[in-house]
Amino acid sequence: MYLTITEAAAALRAGETTSVELTTAAYAAADAHDEALGVYLARFDETALAAAAKADAELAGGVDRGPLHGIPLGIKDIIATEEGETTAQSLVLDRAWGAGGDAPVVARLRAAGAIVTGKTSTMEYAIGTPDPDKPFPIPRNPWNTERYPGGSSSGTGSGVAAGLFLGGLGTDTGGSIRYPATSCGITGLKQTFGRVPKAGCVPLGYSYDHIGPMARSAEDCAVMLAVLAGHDSSDATSADRPVDDYTSGLTGSLAGLRIGIDRLLDRSPLTAPELDPALDAAVAELVAAGAEVVDVRLPLYDELKTATMAGLSAEAYAYHQPDLRSRWTDYGAGTRMAVVTGALVSAGDYVQAQRVRRVGQRQVAALFADVDLILTPTSACGAPEVDKLTLDKIVDALHTPYWNALGNPAMSVPMGFTADGLPLGLQIVGKPFDEATVLAAGYAYQQRTSWHRQVPPLS
């Protein structure tokens, strides 16, 4: 279960393993570790093993649906699946929400032969902090179970890192794919806004939400994105444009690529001392792969980060206002306080945030006229302690919300560890709809490093 998706796909076709064996091993890992990690809200053992047997029969009969055929994946429990209810890890959500059908992204994975193993834990409605008074698992980090795995795609991040499945789906409104990716030492991609349809996903911030792949490697994310991407009429924000070939550019060479880096070391009071040396080492590897790396300064950094946090809270409050009034105590404490702050965002504030986003898009586009990619740290430090977790501490550490305001594709890849053994992440950002270059850079970096190959001590 520590193979990459592409390695497992090759092993399936070489007859070295079967989908049933992979899925059985995935559930064995969950049996061994999930009590400590809180990855699953629901497991689909029976249907998953039946789907795995079907995948084996198809592959044996010459039917090959592509590199995800027979691969076990976890689905964040704000995304609808036909096997069971979607809870959003909340007592509030109507259990009939999304019942009886797959979200378009799940349907696409299933059509590609992927095995849906279950629904993974999150923060309630993908926002806030864990609440021990509610009847849901508290997700934990496999590198240190006293630490947070990052939110809100906590279960998917922790599950991939600990070998409970080979990849999965997360969502990202302010960093909820990239934060668990950096915290758990895996790879996670927030694609361009609109590149992947969001229908069948419980909304948090309508104009900030993304669905994307989480896996061990950039190559795995490329394979998954090739299946997930593309227009769907069920989502009004879905981009109607051709899907790129995300794997053909994974050559390992970055010759001719010009990359800007903003280290953001002065942007967080929580910056770890190991961060700057880790960035130096990452830059050296990218240069060795052929890239030119230059210093840049991200424009309107504080303003755009604020535009995301204020804007998504206003949009979340608009969605939750009726339930907050009638079912206040059914919400977890961290979630209700995070969402109700949206009531303090005036209409004028919200409009101003959207104006800042447009100005930011123009200024960042001008920056991208001189570089092909931009690098930053994903987070200022390693994962915080679960028992000392606050939303302010999360926001202070993260360098992800900036890109939700803009909609650019952004991927986190592992780039080392803190002194106490917690993963650090490198954020690679591209021009809108240029996921291919982001993935190519991540792949080249991972061809030269082994951070994404590290296995947490729990396992």
Secondary structure, DSSP 8 states (H G I E B T S, - for coil): --S-HHHHHHHHHTTS--HHHHHHHHHHHHHHHHHHH--EEEE-HHHHHHHHHHHHHHHHTT----TTTT-EEEEETTB-BTTB---TT-SSS-TTTTTTS--HHHHHHHHTT-EEEEEE--SGGG-S---TTSSS----BTTBTTB---SSSHHHHHHHHHTSSSEEEEE-SSSTTHHHHHHHT-EEEE--TTSS--TTB--S-TTT--EEEEESSHHHHHHHHHHH-S--TT-TT---S----SSTT-SS--TT-EEEE---TTS-TT--TTHHHHHHHHHHHHHHTT-EEEE---TTHHHHHHHHHHHHHHHHHHHHHHHHHH-GGGS-HHHHHHHHGGGGS-HHHHHHHHHHHHHHHHHHHHHHTT-SEEEEESBSSS--BGGG--HHHHHHHBS-HHHHHH---EEEEEEEE-TTS-EEEEEEEESTT-HHHHHHHHHHHHHH--GGG---TT-
